[in-house]
Structures are given as C-alpha cells and as structure tokens.
Amino acid sequence: MSAGVGFRLQQAGKRFNRDWIFRRLDLELHAGQQIALTGPNGSGKSTLLGVISAYHSLSEGSIRWTRAGQVTERDKVYSQLMLSAPYLELPEHLTAHELFDFHFGLKGCTFSGEYQELLDSAALLQVKHKLIRDYSSGMKQRLKLLLAFYSHIPLLLLDEPTANLDQAGISWYQKLKNEAGAGKSIVIASNLPYEYEGCGQVIDLNQFK
C-alpha cells in the first residue's frame, strides 16, 4: 500500500450563491482512519466529498492534504484518491475487462489474481463480454466499487456505496470494505449504519449550518 494520506479542514464552509451548505467545520482524517459523514439530504455530504477530492473549492476556511507527513499540492490530490458515487458515469462503450485495463493502468491494482476472479467475486462474470451500457444499475455499482477498492491508492471517498444493491450486494460490499479496504483512509457519505459500520468517527453535517 502507498504511504498513507490524510487531510485537515479548518473552519471550512461551502455555499452556492447565498445558501450555505455547511460552515465552521473542523475535521481531520489521519492515514488509515475511516470516518462517516451523515445528515439529511442537502446537508452537504456529497459536496464535502467534492471538497475533499479537490473538485470543489471552499467558500471559507481551508483544507490541507498530506501524504507521509508531507503537504500535497491541490493539483496532485487526484492521484491519491478514488471517488465512487451513484451519480458518476462509467465509460459505457467498454467491457469490464477493457475498463480494468484502462483504469488500473492509471491507478495501479492491488488485486493479485486474474480479472476473471475479480468479476466472479462481484457476481459479474456472466456479463464480462457485455458493454457496460447493458449493465443494470446494480451491476454498475458493483463495478464502481471494484474499481475503487482495488485501485492502488490510499484514500477512498464513497458516496452511498450500496445504492442500487440488493441484500446479497450489500453483504458483498461489507466484506469488500473489511478486506480490500483494510489499511486505506476511507470517508463514507451515508445515512445507513450498515454502510459505515466500523468507522471510528461519525460526523453529522446537519450540525454545521
């Protein structure tokens, strides 16, 4: 595993137009730590993940990323993390094998076996020759989680990780998180306790208005 990644938010706030999504948020994540972000719709869970991933800028306060104790510049943050979310699209003109070749060629892969085994673990082996555009929403979500957890990166950002998954898929996710997620820094945006079970800290964003 690559050297651990963390970040620190100080008095952080984000607004769109005149509406504050969250304000005066202090939050620190150390390498290897797992935290959960909770709160009702509109409380800023997805927006905060966007800030942590350097996609969104803060309206006030600051964020600092570190790796192995050294500050990481904003334009380098993308190389150290993976964001998985139901609203993010996959390249639908590819097969799963083609996507693995492309994605893991950029991010590296922590899975030592064959792609066949990876797909079989997620109940996707039967669609290995299909284009991703022909996958169900649940299949796409399992594929996103495979890409996230097996990328050779130290920080995972997961937004509603079991969206579109049935009970078998939820159980598979929990096993994946415990095994492939071990040692990674993980931030989970969710209101479902079974999605963030094991997180050492739970932050209710509704308290930062």
Backbone torsions as a table, in degrees:
resi	resn	phi	psi	omega
1	MET	NA	139.8	177.4
2	SER	-63.3	160.2	178.5
3	ALA	-55.9	142.1	-171.6
4	GLY	-63.1	151.4	179.7
5	VAL	-117.7	141.8	173.4
6	GLY	-139.2	178.9	175.7
7	PHE	-154.6	162.6	178.4
8	ARG	-139.5	122.5	174.7
9	LEU	-102.5	133.4	178.2
10	GLN	-126.5	121.8	178.7
11	GLN	46.0	43.6	-173.5
12	ALA	-78.1	139.3	176.3
13	GLY	-144.3	147.8	178.2
14	LYS	-138.4	132.3	176.5
15	ARG	-134.4	153.9	172.0
16	PHE	-118.4	119.7	-171.3
17	ASN	57.1	-121.1	-179.1
18	ARG	-99.1	-0.9	-175.5
19	ASP	-95.2	119.5	176.4
20	TRP	-79.7	129.0	177.0
21	ILE	-84.7	-46.0	171.6
22	PHE	-152.9	157.9	-178.9
23	ARG	-146.1	156.1	172.6
24	ARG	52.2	44.9	-178.7
25	LEU	-97.6	121.4	171.1
26	ASP	-108.7	124.6	-176.9
27	LEU	-151.7	133.4	179.8
28	GLU	-132.1	132.9	176.8
29	LEU	-121.5	125.5	178.6
30	HIS	-95.5	158.7	-179.5
31	ALA	-54.3	130.1	178.3
32	GLY	84.5	-2.2	-179.1
33	GLN	-85.0	153.1	176.1
34	GLN	-123.8	127.0	178.6
35	ILE	-130.3	156.1	179.2
36	ALA	-118.1	142.0	174.2
37	LEU	-110.5	120.7	-179.7
38	THR	-121.1	172.9	179.5
39	GLY	139.3	157.9	-178.5
40	PRO	-66.7	168.5	175.9
41	ASN	-54.6	133.7	-179.4
42	GLY	91.3	-1.4	-178.8
43	SER	-80.5	-10.6	173.4
44	GLY	107.1	13.2	-177.7
45	LYS	-60.0	-53.2	-178.4
46	SER	-67.6	-36.8	178.6
47	THR	-62.8	-42.4	179.0
48	LEU	-64.6	-39.3	174.7
49	LEU	-59.9	-37.6	176.7
50	GLY	-63.8	-36.2	176.4
51	VAL	-67.1	-46.2	-178.7
52	ILE	-62.8	-34.1	-179.9
53	SER	-81.9	-0.9	-179.5
54	ALA	72.5	14.5	175.2
55	TYR	-77.8	-42.0	175.9
56	HIS	-102.7	148.2	171.5
57	SER	-97.0	152.0	175.8
58	LEU	-74.8	150.9	173.4
59	SER	-87.7	-25.6	174.8
60	GLU	-154.5	162.4	-178.3
61	GLY	78.9	-164.3	-174.4
62	SER	-146.8	158.9	171.4
63	ILE	-135.0	138.9	177.5
64	ARG	-131.8	129.8	177.8
65	TRP	-102.1	144.2	177.5
66	THR	-134.6	152.8	174.5
67	ARG	-140.4	122.0	-177.2
68	ALA	52.0	38.1	176.3
69	GLY	84.1	-3.3	-179.3
70	GLN	-106.5	140.9	179.7
71	VAL	-68.3	135.2	177.4
72	THR	-101.4	129.8	177.9
73	GLU	-68.4	148.9	-175.0
74	ARG	-54.9	-41.2	-175.9
75	ASP	-75.4	-1.1	177.3
76	LYS	-107.7	-5.6	-174.5
77	VAL	-61.5	-37.3	-174.9
78	TYR	-56.8	-30.5	-176.4
79	SER	-75.6	-9.3	-174.9
80	GLN	-109.0	-0.3	-174.2
81	LEU	-141.7	165.6	172.0
82	MET	-132.4	133.5	173.6
83	LEU	-110.1	124.7	176.5
84	SER	-118.6	126.8	-177.7
85	ALA	-153.0	149.5	-179.3
86	PRO	-60.9	-27.8	-176.5
87	TYR	-84.9	-6.5	177.8
88	LEU	-85.0	134.1	-176.4
89	GLU	-89.4	148.3	171.4
90	LEU	-98.6	155.2	174.9
91	PRO	-69.8	101.7	-167.4
92	GLU	-78.4	-5.6	179.4
93	HIS	-89.1	2.3	-179.6
94	LEU	-106.3	160.3	166.7
95	THR	-88.2	169.8	179.2
96	ALA	-61.2	-41.2	179.1
97	HIS	-61.5	-44.1	179.9
98	GLU	-64.1	-39.2	178.4
99	LEU	-66.3	-41.7	177.2
100	PHE	-59.9	-46.0	179.6
101	ASP	-57.1	-45.8	-178.0
102	PHE	-68.8	-52.2	-173.3
103	HIS	-67.6	-50.6	-177.8
104	PHE	-70.8	-20.6	172.6
105	GLY	-65.3	-28.4	178.3
106	LEU	-90.1	-43.9	-172.2
107	LYS	-97.9	-14.6	-172.0
108	GLY	80.4	163.7	-176.0
109	CYS	-137.0	134.3	179.3
110	THR	-93.3	-3.8	-179.7
111	PHE	-86.5	126.1	-173.2
112	SER	-91.9	-9.2	-177.8
113	GLY	-91.4	-163.4	179.2
114	GLU	-86.0	156.4	177.1
115	TYR	-57.9	-32.3	178.6
116	GLN	-55.9	-44.0	-179.2
117	GLU	-66.0	-39.0	179.9
118	LEU	-63.0	-46.4	179.2
119	LEU	-66.1	-39.3	180.0
120	ASP	-63.3	-37.3	-179.5
121	SER	-63.6	-26.6	-178.5
122	ALA	-103.1	13.5	-179.0
123	ALA	58.3	39.8	-179.3
124	LEU	-118.1	3.7	-175.7
125	LEU	-62.1	-33.2	-176.4
126	GLN	-70.4	-13.7	-179.5
127	VAL	-115.7	20.8	-174.1
128	LYS	-63.1	-26.2	-179.4
129	HIS	-94.0	-5.8	-178.9
130	LYS	-82.8	152.1	171.9
131	LEU	-72.3	148.8	-176.7
132	ILE	-61.7	-26.7	179.1
133	ARG	-62.8	-19.1	179.1
134	ASP	-94.9	4.0	177.9
135	TYR	-77.3	152.4	169.2
136	SER	-74.5	168.2	179.5
137	SER	-62.5	-36.5	178.2
138	GLY	-66.7	-40.0	177.4
139	MET	-62.8	-42.4	179.1
140	LYS	-63.2	-38.9	-180.0
141	GLN	-66.3	-40.3	177.9
142	ARG	-65.0	-37.1	178.1
143	LEU	-65.9	-41.4	177.0
144	LYS	-59.8	-41.8	-178.8
145	LEU	-68.3	-36.8	174.6
146	LEU	-60.2	-46.8	-179.9
147	LEU	-60.3	-41.1	-176.9
148	ALA	-69.4	-54.0	-172.6
149	PHE	-70.7	-29.0	-177.3
150	TYR	-100.0	5.0	171.4
151	SER	-71.8	143.2	-178.4
152	HIS	-83.8	66.5	179.1
153	ILE	-133.2	155.8	-174.6
154	PRO	-93.7	-11.4	-175.8
155	LEU	-125.8	124.3	178.5
156	LEU	-113.8	132.6	173.6
157	LEU	-116.6	117.6	-175.1
158	LEU	-119.3	120.0	178.3
159	ASP	-106.5	116.0	-178.7
160	GLU	44.8	64.2	-170.8
161	PRO	-63.4	-22.8	180.0
162	THR	-102.9	14.9	175.6
163	ALA	-56.1	133.2	177.7
164	ASN	73.5	6.9	178.9
165	LEU	-98.2	142.8	174.4
166	ASP	-83.8	-175.4	-175.7
167	GLN	-61.5	-38.8	177.8
168	ALA	-64.2	-39.3	178.3
169	GLY	-66.3	-36.7	178.1
170	ILE	-65.1	-43.8	178.2
171	SER	-62.9	-40.4	177.4
172	TRP	-62.6	-43.3	178.1
173	TYR	-59.4	-45.0	-178.0
174	GLN	-62.2	-39.1	177.0
175	LYS	-67.3	-42.3	179.1
176	LEU	-60.2	-44.4	-179.8
177	LYS	-62.3	-42.5	-178.4
178	ASN	-69.7	-33.5	-174.7
179	GLU	-96.4	-64.2	-177.9
180	ALA	-71.6	-23.6	-179.3
181	GLY	-85.9	-6.4	-178.3
182	ALA	-60.9	128.3	177.9
183	GLY	90.0	-13.1	178.3
184	LYS	-85.9	154.3	167.1
185	SER	-82.7	129.6	-174.6
186	ILE	-134.2	134.1	172.2
187	VAL	-120.3	124.6	-176.8
188	ILE	-118.4	122.6	175.1
189	ALA	-96.1	113.0	-173.1
190	SER	-168.1	154.2	170.0
191	ASN	-111.2	10.7	-177.6
192	LEU	-108.9	111.4	-176.6
193	PRO	-53.8	-33.6	-178.6
194	TYR	-70.7	-16.0	177.1
195	GLU	-79.7	-32.5	-177.0
196	TYR	-114.3	21.7	176.5
197	GLU	-56.3	132.8	179.8
198	GLY	96.3	-9.4	177.5
199	CYS	-69.4	135.1	-176.5
200	GLY	-76.8	-16.8	-178.4
201	GLN	-143.5	137.9	178.1
202	VAL	-122.2	121.2	-177.0
203	ILE	-109.1	120.2	176.2
204	ASP	-90.5	105.7	-175.6
205	LEU	-69.9	-16.0	177.8
206	ASN	-65.5	-13.6	178.7
207	GLN	-86.8	-1.9	-175.7
208	PHE	-118.8	64.9	-178.3
209	LYS	-113.7	NA	NA
